[in-house]
Amino acid sequence: MEHITLFTDILPEEQERMRVCFKVREKVFQNGETIMEYSSSMKKIGLIQEGRAVLYCCDEDGNEYVIDELNKDSVFGEPFLLPSDSQHYYVCATTVTKVLFIDYEHVIKRCENACHHHSQMVSNLLQMTALRSRQQTDRIYMLSRSSTRKKLIAYLHSLAAEKNAGKFKLPMSYTALAQYLSVDRSAMMREIKNLSDEGVIRRNGRNVELLK
């Protein structure tokens, strides 16, 4: 699937009209600042314009998990992940992050003019939802692997396929990656060293190359 954003195939002048029609709001968040807390109702959609953020889940025991990495053009909000009563989801900026917010009701309710760009945005949103579903399926596959090594290899191959390259930079810190894969960080770093010693990967900081 080609790279789809919320504004794919929507002309710049149409985007400007949509900003008024959809009551679009922009806001800049600092590193560590909470961008959005999920509720049980679908109120708004967020679009990362610049920067990076992380979607966290906190369970009823207070344990926190990394659910997703959000980079430029990533969308988030209740329409993509309806929270359960026992879990709390929130998005937090990990660098200076510029976010565009759109009210969900303005997306699903057609305007009187039945604008083409409105239909195109809904189409883009559905395609992005399908892509997010596939990404979550890939993550379930990673988490289902029986060892830290297998989880790590599955993640690296998935990232290589996403980037369409054998060389890439990890999009998150090693601490965040351990959280993302639900493994012990020390055990994960030992496996990374083993993979490097065995010639499976070459690593320099967060820059990784798959050799086998």
Sequence and secondary structure as in RCSB ss.txt:
>XXXX:A:sequence
MEHITLFTDILPEEQERMRVCFKVREKVFQNGETIMEYSSSMKKIGLIQEGRAVLYCCDEDGNEYVIDELNKDSV
FGEPFLLPSDSQHYYVCATTVTKVLFIDYEHVIKRCENACHHHSQMVSNLLQMTALRSRQQTDRIYMLSRSSTRK
KLIAYLHSLAAEKNAGKFKLPMSYTALAQYLSVDRSAMMREIKNLSDEGVIRRNGRNVELLK
>XXXX:A:secstr
     TTTT  HHHHHHHHHHTT EEEEE TT EEEE  SS  EEEEEEES EEEEEE TT  EEEEEEE TT E
EEGGG    TT EEEEEESSSEEEEEEEHHHHHS  TT  HHHHHHHHHHHHHHHHHHHHHHHHHHHHTSSSHHH
HHHHHHHHHHHHHTSSEEE SS HHHHHHHHTS HHHHHHHHHHHHHTTSEEEETTEEEE  
